[in-house]
Amino acid sequence: MNDEIDELQKKKRCLQTDIDLLTTSGDEYAEKAEQTHQVSWITKSISFRRSAKKKSAEVTAVNSCSRSCRSSRATNEVVLDSLL
């Protein structure tokens, strides 16, 4: 059970890193679009931000799985304690 939680936490950290990088890149492309008035930069910015939003949804799902693993583990511990 601890291995599952560790894996979920690792996945969450990786996803958060991706989100941060995608958001930063999206912001940079938006600034380029403002400076150069080129639509292609804003298109790229939107694409990066959309990808970051999808990854945010994945983080939410990972958080949900992590909580359910923790509550499942806590329930198992209570059952084991009552048996002892």
N, C-alpha and C positions, 0 to 999 in steps of 0.2 A: 504494500500500500504506500509506503514512504517513497518507493521508487517511482510510482505513478505521479505522486505529488511533485517530486523533484523534476520529473520530465515535463510536467505541466508548467512549473515555474520557469524552467529553462526555455520552453517554447514561448512563454509570455515575454520573457526578456528579449528573445530574438525578434518577436513581432514588434515589441515596443521600439527596438533599435531601428527596424525597418520603417516604422511609422514616422519616427523622428527624421530619418534621412529623406523619406519621400516628401514630408512636409517642408523641410528645408529646401529641397530641390524645387518643389512647387513654388515656394516663395521667391526663389532666385529667378525662375523663369517668368514669374509675374512681373518682377522688377525689370527684367530685360524687355518684356512686352511694353511696359510703360515708357521705357527709355527709347526704344526703337520703333514703336507703333507697328509691330509685326504680329499678325494674328497667330502665326505658327508657335510663337513663344507662349502665348496664353493657352493655346490648345495643349501644349505639353504640360503647362502648369496645372490645368484642369485634370489631365490624365494622372499626374502624380498625386494630386489631392484625392481623386476618386480611389486610387489604389490604397492610399493611406486610410480612407474611410472604410474600405473593405477589410483591411487588416485590423482596424479598431473593432469591427464586428467579431472578428476571430478572437481578439483579446477578451471580449465579453463572453464568448463561448468557453474559452479556456478558464476564465474566472468561475464560470458556472460549474464546469466540470471539477475544478479544484475544490470548490465549496462542497459539492456533493461527495467527493472522495473523503474530505475531512469529516463531514457529518457521518458518513458511512463508517469511517474508522472509529469515531467517537461512540457510535451505536454499538459497534463490535466490542469495544473496550468495556462498555457498561454491561453487555451481556456476559462477557467473560468474567468480569468482577462478580456478577451475581451468581455465577456458577461455582466460583471458588469460595 
